[in-house]
Amino acid sequence: MAGNVLLVGLLLFFVIADTETVPKKPSCSITNEPTICARIYSPLCGTDQNTYSNECFLCQHNQLRRAAVWIAYDGECSGVQQRIM
C-alpha cells in the first residue's frame, strides 16, 4: 500500500514539474501596425532567456525582429540576461 502511494506521489510530482517548464505562446495581436506597450512591470522570462517587462514588450520584440520568442515562465529570468523594456 505504501509503495502505491509513493508511486502515485512521484507520478504527480513529475506531471506537475513537467507542466511548469512548457513554454507558453504569447497572446500577440496580428497587425502590421507598430505595437505600443504600457510601462507596467510584470516581468516574464522569454525562451531566449531575456527578461521582458511584460507580455506586450515580448510581442513587440517578436514583431520588430521577426522572432518567435515564447514565454518560458513568469518572473525574471535567472542568471545573466538582458532586460528588455
Phi and psi restraints in degrees (value plus and minus 20) as a CYANA .aco file:
   2 ALA   PHI     -83.8   -43.8
   2 ALA   PSI     -53.0   -13.0
   3 GLY   PHI     -85.8   -45.8
   3 GLY   PSI     -58.7   -18.7
   4 ASN   PHI     -86.2   -46.2
   4 ASN   PSI     -60.2   -20.2
   5 VAL   PHI     -84.6   -44.6
   5 VAL   PSI     -62.6   -22.6
   6 LEU   PHI     -82.7   -42.7
   6 LEU   PSI     -63.6   -23.6
   7 LEU   PHI     -82.6   -42.6
   7 LEU   PSI     -64.4   -24.4
   8 VAL   PHI     -84.8   -44.8
   8 VAL   PSI     -60.5   -20.5
   9 GLY   PHI     -82.2   -42.2
   9 GLY   PSI     -63.7   -23.7
  10 LEU   PHI     -85.3   -45.3
  10 LEU   PSI     -60.5   -20.5
  11 LEU   PHI     -81.2   -41.2
  11 LEU   PSI     -66.3   -26.3
  12 LEU   PHI     -82.4   -42.4
  12 LEU   PSI     -59.5   -19.5
  13 PHE   PHI     -79.4   -39.4
  13 PHE   PSI     -66.8   -26.8
  14 PHE   PHI     -90.8   -50.8
  14 PHE   PSI     -53.0   -13.0
  15 VAL   PHI     -87.1   -47.1
  15 VAL   PSI     -65.5   -25.5
  16 ILE   PHI     -87.2   -47.2
  16 ILE   PSI     -63.8   -23.8
  17 ALA   PHI     -82.7   -42.7
  17 ALA   PSI     -57.5   -17.5
  18 ASP   PHI     -89.0   -49.0
  18 ASP   PSI     -56.5   -16.5
  19 THR   PHI     -91.0   -51.0
  19 THR   PSI     -44.2    -4.2
  20 GLU   PHI     -95.7   -55.7
  20 GLU   PSI     -39.5     0.5
  21 THR   PHI    -119.8   -79.8
  21 THR   PSI     -19.1    20.9
  22 VAL   PHI    -101.9   -61.9
  22 VAL   PSI     101.2   141.2
  23 PRO   PHI     -81.4   -41.4
  23 PRO   PSI     127.5   167.5
  24 LYS   PHI    -132.4   -92.4
  24 LYS   PSI     115.1   155.1
  25 LYS   PHI     -90.9   -50.9
  25 LYS   PSI     110.3   150.3
  26 PRO   PHI     -90.8   -50.8
  26 PRO   PSI     130.8   170.8
  27 SER   PHI    -112.6   -72.6
  27 SER   PSI      63.6   103.6
  28 CYS   PHI    -119.3   -79.3
  28 CYS   PSI     123.4   163.4
  29 SER   PHI     -97.8   -57.8
  29 SER   PSI     124.5   164.5
  30 ILE   PHI    -112.6   -72.6
  30 ILE   PSI      87.8   127.8
  31 THR   PHI    -176.6  -136.6
  31 THR   PSI     137.5   177.5
  32 ASN   PHI    -111.3   -71.3
  32 ASN   PSI     -29.4    10.6
  33 GLU   PHI     -94.7   -54.7
  33 GLU   PSI     124.8   164.8
  34 PRO   PHI     -81.7   -41.7
  34 PRO   PSI     118.9   158.9
  35 THR   PHI    -101.6   -61.6
  35 THR   PSI     109.8   149.8
  36 ILE   PHI    -131.8   -91.8
  36 ILE   PSI     105.7   145.7
  37 CYS   PHI    -132.6   -92.6
  37 CYS   PSI     123.7   163.7
  38 ALA   PHI     -95.7   -55.7
  38 ALA   PSI     126.7   166.7
  39 ARG   PHI    -107.1   -67.1
  39 ARG   PSI      41.5    81.5
  40 ILE   PHI    -121.2   -81.2
  40 ILE   PSI     103.8   143.8
  41 TYR   PHI    -107.3   -67.3
  41 TYR   PSI      84.8   124.8
  42 SER   PHI    -158.1  -118.1
  42 SER   PSI      55.1    95.1
  43 PRO   PHI     -82.7   -42.7
  43 PRO   PSI     129.2   169.2
  44 LEU   PHI    -166.0  -126.0
  44 LEU   PSI     133.8   173.8
  45 CYS   PHI    -118.8   -78.8
  45 CYS   PSI     104.9   144.9
  46 GLY   PHI    -103.0   -63.0
  46 GLY   PSI     143.4   183.4
  47 THR   PHI     -87.2   -47.2
  47 THR   PSI     -30.0    10.0
  48 ASP   PHI    -110.1   -70.1
  48 ASP   PSI     -11.8    28.2
  49 GLN   PHI      45.2    85.2
  49 GLN   PSI       3.7    43.7
  50 ASN   PHI    -122.8   -82.8
  50 ASN   PSI     123.7   163.7
  51 THR   PHI    -108.4   -68.4
  51 THR   PSI     108.1   148.1
  52 TYR   PHI    -128.6   -88.6
  52 TYR   PSI     121.3   161.3
  53 SER   PHI     -80.1   -40.1
  53 SER   PSI     -55.8   -15.8
  54 ASN   PHI    -182.6  -142.6
  54 ASN   PSI     155.9   195.9
  55 GLU   PHI     -82.5   -42.5
  55 GLU   PSI     -53.3   -13.3
  56 CYS   PHI     -81.5   -41.5
  56 CYS   PSI     -62.4   -22.4
  57 PHE   PHI     -86.6   -46.6
  57 PHE   PSI     -53.3   -13.3
  58 LEU   PHI     -84.9   -44.9
  58 LEU   PSI     -63.7   -23.7
  59 CYS   PHI     -82.1   -42.1
  59 CYS   PSI     -61.7   -21.7
  60 GLN   PHI     -82.2   -42.2
  60 GLN   PSI     -62.8   -22.8
  61 HIS   PHI     -78.7   -38.7
  61 HIS   PSI     -67.4   -27.4
  62 ASN   PHI     -81.6   -41.6
  62 ASN   PSI     -61.2   -21.2
  63 GLN   PHI     -86.7   -46.7
  63 GLN   PSI     -67.1   -27.1
  64 LEU   PHI     -90.3   -50.3
  64 LEU   PSI     -53.8   -13.8
  65 ARG   PHI    -125.8   -85.8
  65 ARG   PSI     -14.5    25.5
  66 ARG   PHI      30.1    70.1
  66 ARG   PSI      25.9    65.9
  67 ALA   PHI    -120.7   -80.7
  67 ALA   PSI     155.0   195.0
  68 ALA   PHI    -154.5  -114.5
  68 ALA   PSI      35.2    75.2
  69 VAL   PHI    -101.3   -61.3
  69 VAL   PSI     112.1   152.1
  70 TRP   PHI    -127.9   -87.9
  70 TRP   PSI     155.9   195.9
  71 ILE   PHI    -107.7   -67.7
  71 ILE   PSI      95.9   135.9
  72 ALA   PHI     -95.8   -55.8
  72 ALA   PSI     -66.2   -26.2
  73 TYR   PHI    -188.8  -148.8
  73 TYR   PSI     141.5   181.5
  74 ASP   PHI     -93.8   -53.8
  74 ASP   PSI     125.1   165.1
  75 GLY   PHI      81.9   121.9
  75 GLY   PSI     151.5   191.5
  76 GLU   PHI     -89.7   -49.7
  76 GLU   PSI     129.9   169.9
  77 CYS   PHI     -88.1   -48.1
  77 CYS   PSI     125.2   165.2
  78 SER   PHI    -105.1   -65.1
  78 SER   PSI     130.8   170.8
  79 GLY   PHI      66.3   106.3
  79 GLY   PSI    -189.9  -149.9
  80 VAL   PHI    -103.6   -63.6
  80 VAL   PSI     107.8   147.8
  81 GLN   PHI    -178.1  -138.1
  81 GLN   PSI     153.5   193.5
  82 GLN   PHI    -112.6   -72.6
  82 GLN   PSI     123.3   163.3
  83 ARG   PHI    -122.8   -82.8
  83 ARG   PSI     104.2   144.2
  84 ILE   PHI    -129.9   -89.9
  84 ILE   PSI     101.2   141.2
